[in-house]
Amino acid sequence: MRKLFLTLVALMGATTLFAQTDMVAIFQQAATNAKAGNFAEAIPQLDEVINAYYDLDEPDTNQEKAFAMAKKYIVLCYNKLGGQAYNAKNYDKAAEYFAEAANLAELYDNVGDMNKNREFAGKCYEAKGAEAFNTGDYATAIEIFSKGYAADKFNTSMALNLAESFFRSDRYADGMKVASEIAALNPEKFPEAVAEAQNKMDMYTNNQIAKLQQAKDYDGIIALADQLEDAGMAQKLILQAHYYKKEFDKMIAMESEAVAAQTTEAGRSDVYYWIGVAHNEKIEKAVNPEIEKNKAVTAFRKVTAGQNVANAKAAIQALTAPAK
């Protein structure tokens, strides 16, 4: 029994020695395959090198180098396979390869390659989603673009298409969520995307309001506002709802909160415009019309940006014109 035990120990030692000496040679084979474009053949070899390294107690310098290079090469191989699949318009497979490259890069603390491959995966979903979007298949486009958006939230063209797909599918709240996330990006880095997202939010919100206004469902407008994650937009919707209900005092009471919720000068100007409108509406029945007029003019003068500047100037001119 003792001799058998010693034989087993000897076999285990030989296996470990084989792993220690062979992993460098296997890496060299993998590197040769990778350089020749045989990426699929190189990947299992690189996996073998990496796994063998973890079995070592005291790796030598050559083994350390082989391990370090294997981690870089395996990310590169998946990336190259992704590129080949993308060029062949096999976007599902391409996204799978790029995602694996990103996951391995993250595992090996390679942030640059992780971000790069996530971006590539997003482009795969963008290309495939565009095929569905362009044929009006918005349900499929949403499914695909959502995967891409999860992979790369800074692919703004895809994100905008996702928002548009939601809007065209009558999924207003979902569209607003994505659009508001785009609008919240750094405007210096993504100026066009931020502007387009804001335009979409305004346009589709106005469409929703028009439907509710036509039905005289002003409480529905307030309910719509409550669904929004964008607090600034929500406050402006509530202001409009109170206007349609002729609840001018409620509008005026909202001023501080509504202004504070805005993140842009145009947003604050919109609020001041509605506050000016509220004071203007109160002039006729006011105990002291001059006070309401002055408050209206003060509010209108704070409208310095956005789509209501011309209307505010016209209102100031009308309110300050000499009496005939």
C-alpha positions in Angstrom: 0.0 0.0 0.0 2.9 2.3 0.8 4.5 1.8 -2.6 1.2 2.6 -4.3 0.8 5.8 -2.4 4.3 6.9 -3.3 3.5 6.2 -7.0 0.4 8.3 -6.8 2.3 11.2 -5.3 4.9 10.8 -7.9 2.3 11.0 -10.7 0.7 14.2 -9.1 4.2 15.8 -9.0 4.8 14.9 -12.6 1.5 16.5 -13.6 2.3 19.7 -11.8 5.7 19.8 -13.3 4.2 19.3 -16.8 1.8 22.2 -16.2 4.6 24.4 -15.0 6.9 23.7 -18.0 4.2 23.3 -20.7 2.2 26.5 -20.2 4.9 28.6 -21.8 4.9 26.4 -24.9 1.2 26.4 -25.1 1.1 30.2 -24.9 3.6 30.3 -27.8 1.3 28.1 -29.8 -1.7 30.3 -29.0 0.2 33.4 -29.9 1.2 31.9 -33.2 -2.5 31.0 -33.9 -3.7 34.5 -32.9 -1.1 36.2 -35.1 -2.2 34.0 -38.0 -5.8 35.0 -37.5 -6.8 31.6 -36.0 -8.6 33.2 -33.1 -11.0 30.4 -32.4 -8.1 27.9 -32.1 -6.1 30.3 -29.9 -8.8 30.9 -27.3 -8.9 27.4 -25.7 -5.1 27.4 -25.6 -5.1 30.7 -23.8 -7.7 29.4 -21.4 -5.4 26.5 -20.7 -2.4 28.8 -20.0 -4.5 30.9 -17.6 -5.9 27.9 -15.7 -2.5 26.3 -15.5 -1.0 29.5 -14.0 -3.5 29.3 -11.1 -2.3 25.8 -10.2 1.3 27.0 -9.8 2.7 27.6 -6.3 5.8 29.6 -7.3 5.6 30.6 -11.0 8.9 31.6 -12.6 9.5 34.8 -14.7 8.6 33.1 -18.0 5.4 31.7 -16.6 4.4 35.1 -15.2 5.0 36.7 -18.6 3.0 33.9 -20.4 0.1 34.5 -18.0 0.1 38.2 -18.4 0.2 38.0 -22.2 -2.5 35.3 -22.2 -4.9 37.6 -20.5 -4.3 40.3 -23.1 -4.4 37.9 -26.0 -7.7 36.2 -25.0 -9.5 39.6 -24.9 -8.0 40.5 -28.3 -9.1 37.2 -29.8 -12.7 37.6 -28.7 -12.6 41.2 -30.0 -11.3 40.0 -33.4 -14.0 37.4 -33.6 -16.5 40.0 -32.8 -15.2 42.2 -35.6 -15.4 39.4 -38.1 -19.0 38.6 -37.2 -19.9 42.3 -37.3 -18.5 42.6 -40.8 -20.5 39.5 -41.8 -23.6 41.3 -40.4 -24.0 38.5 -37.8 -24.8 41.1 -35.2 -26.0 38.6 -32.5 -22.7 36.6 -32.6 -20.7 39.8 -32.8 -22.4 41.2 -29.7 -21.7 37.9 -27.9 -18.0 38.0 -28.7 -17.6 41.7 -27.8 -19.5 41.1 -24.5 -17.2 38.2 -23.6 -14.2 40.4 -24.4 -15.6 43.1 -22.2 -16.3 40.6 -19.3 -12.8 39.2 -19.5 -11.2 42.6 -19.7 -13.2 43.6 -16.5 -12.0 40.4 -14.8 -8.4 41.2 -15.6 -8.7 44.9 -14.6 -8.3 46.2 -18.1 -10.7 49.1 -18.0 -9.8 50.5 -21.4 -10.5 47.3 -23.3 -13.7 46.7 -21.2 -15.2 50.1 -22.2 -14.1 49.7 -25.8 -15.7 46.2 -26.2 -18.9 47.3 -24.4 -19.1 50.1 -27.0 -18.6 47.7 -29.8 -21.3 45.4 -28.4 -23.6 48.4 -28.3 -22.9 49.1 -32.0 -23.9 45.6 -32.8 -27.3 46.0 -31.1 -27.6 49.4 -32.8 -27.1 48.0 -36.3 -29.5 45.1 -35.7 -32.1 47.3 -34.0 -32.0 49.7 -36.9 -33.2 47.0 -39.3 -36.3 46.5 -37.2 -36.8 50.2 -36.5 -36.6 51.1 -40.2 -39.4 48.6 -41.0 -41.6 50.0 -38.3 -41.2 46.9 -36.0 -40.8 49.0 -32.9 -41.4 46.1 -30.5 -38.4 44.2 -31.8 -36.4 47.5 -32.0 -37.1 48.1 -28.3 -36.0 44.6 -27.4 -32.7 45.0 -29.3 -32.0 48.6 -28.5 -32.6 48.0 -24.8 -29.8 45.4 -24.8 -27.5 47.8 -26.5 -28.4 50.6 -24.1 -27.6 48.3 -21.2 -24.2 47.6 -22.8 -23.3 51.2 -23.7 -25.4 54.1 -22.3 -23.2 56.6 -24.1 -24.2 55.5 -27.6 -26.6 58.4 -27.8 -27.8 57.7 -31.4 -29.0 54.2 -30.3 -30.4 55.6 -27.1 -32.4 58.2 -29.0 -33.7 55.5 -31.3 -34.8 53.5 -28.2 -36.6 56.5 -26.9 -38.3 57.1 -30.2 -39.3 53.5 -30.4 -41.0 53.7 -27.1 -42.8 56.9 -28.1 -44.0 55.5 -31.3 -45.3 52.4 -29.4 -47.4 54.7 -27.1 -45.1 53.9 -24.2 -44.8 57.5 -23.2 -43.4 57.0 -19.7 -40.7 54.6 -21.0 -39.7 57.0 -23.7 -39.5 59.9 -21.3 -37.3 57.8 -19.0 -34.7 57.2 -21.7 -34.9 60.7 -23.1 -34.5 62.3 -19.7 -31.4 60.2 -19.1 -29.9 61.4 -22.4 -30.9 65.0 -21.6 -29.0 64.7 -18.3 -25.7 63.9 -20.0 -22.9 66.5 -20.1 -24.1 69.1 -22.6 -20.6 70.0 -23.5 -19.7 66.4 -24.5 -23.0 65.5 -26.0 -24.6 68.8 -27.2 -26.6 67.5 -30.1 -27.9 64.4 -28.3 -29.0 66.5 -25.3 -30.8 69.0 -27.5 -32.5 66.2 -29.5 -33.6 64.4 -26.4 -35.1 67.6 -25.0 -36.9 68.2 -28.3 -38.4 64.7 -28.2 -39.5 65.2 -24.6 -41.2 68.5 -25.4 -42.8 67.2 -28.6 -44.3 64.0 -27.2 -45.3 65.6 -24.0 -47.2 68.3 -26.0 -48.8 65.5 -27.9 -49.9 63.8 -24.7 -51.2 67.1 -23.3 -53.1 67.9 -26.5 -55.0 64.6 -26.2 -55.8 65.2 -22.6 -56.7 68.8 -23.2 -59.0 67.9 -26.0 -60.7 65.5 -23.6 -60.7 68.3 -20.9 -58.9 65.7 -18.7 -56.8 68.2 -16.8 -56.4 65.9 -13.8 -55.1 63.4 -16.3 -52.3 65.9 -17.1 -51.4 66.0 -13.4 -51.4 62.2 -13.3 -49.2 62.2 -16.4 -46.7 64.5 -14.6 -46.6 62.2 -11.6 -45.3 59.4 -13.8 -42.3 61.4 -15.0 -38.8 61.0 -13.5 -37.9 64.4 -14.8 -39.0 66.7 -11.9 -38.6 69.8 -14.0 -40.8 68.6 -16.8 -43.4 67.4 -14.3 -43.6 70.8 -12.6 -44.2 72.5 -15.9 -47.0 70.1 -16.8 -48.7 70.7 -13.5 -48.5 74.4 -14.1 -50.2 74.0 -17.4 -52.9 71.8 -15.9 -53.7 74.4 -13.2 -53.8 77.0 -16.0 -56.4 75.0 -18.0 -58.4 74.6 -14.7 -58.1 78.4 -14.1 -56.4 77.7 -10.8 -54.1 80.7 -11.0 -53.3 81.0 -7.3 -52.1 77.4 -7.3 -49.8 78.2 -10.2 -48.4 81.2 -8.4 -47.9 79.1 -5.2 -45.8 76.7 -7.2 -43.2 79.2 -8.4 -40.3 78.5 -6.0 -40.6 74.7 -6.2 -41.1 74.7 -10.0 -38.1 77.0 -10.6 -35.9 74.9 -8.3 -36.8 71.7 -10.2 -35.4 73.1 -13.5 -31.8 72.3 -14.6 -31.6 74.7 -17.5 -32.2 78.4 -18.1 -34.8 77.5 -20.7 -36.6 75.4 -18.1 -36.6 78.2 -15.5 -37.8 80.7 -18.2 -40.7 78.4 -19.0 -41.8 78.5 -15.4 -41.5 82.3 -15.1 -43.5 82.5 -18.3 -46.4 80.5 -16.8 -46.2 82.5 -13.6 -46.5 85.7 -15.6 -49.5 84.3 -17.4 -51.1 83.5 -14.1 -50.7 87.0 -12.7 -51.9 88.4 -16.1 -55.1 86.3 -15.8 -55.7 87.7 -12.3 -55.5 91.4 -13.4 -59.1 91.8 -14.4 -60.7 90.6 -11.2 -57.9 91.8 -8.8 -58.7 94.3 -6.0 -55.5 96.1 -7.0 -54.9 95.4 -10.7 -51.7 97.4 -10.8 -50.0 95.0 -8.3 -50.9 92.0 -10.4 -49.7 93.8 -13.6 -46.4 94.6 -12.0 -46.0 91.0 -10.8 -46.8 89.7 -14.3 -44.2 92.0 -15.9 -41.6 91.0 -13.3 -42.1 87.3 -14.2 -42.1 87.9 -17.9 -38.8 89.8 -17.7 -37.2 86.7 -16.2 -38.0 84.8 -19.5 -34.6 84.9 -21.1 -34.3 81.6 -22.9 -36.4 78.9 -24.6 -39.5 79.1 -26.8 -41.5 81.7 -24.8 -39.1 84.6 -25.1 -41.0 86.3 -27.9 -44.3 85.8 -26.2 -43.0 87.2 -23.0 -41.7 90.3 -24.7 -45.0 90.8 -26.4 -46.8 90.5 -23.1 -44.5 93.0 -21.4 -45.1 95.5 -24.3 -48.8 95.1 -23.9 -48.8 95.4 -20.2 -46.5 98.5 -20.1 -48.1 100.3 -23.0 -49.7 103.7 -22.0 -53.4 103.6 -21.5 -55.4 105.0 -24.4 
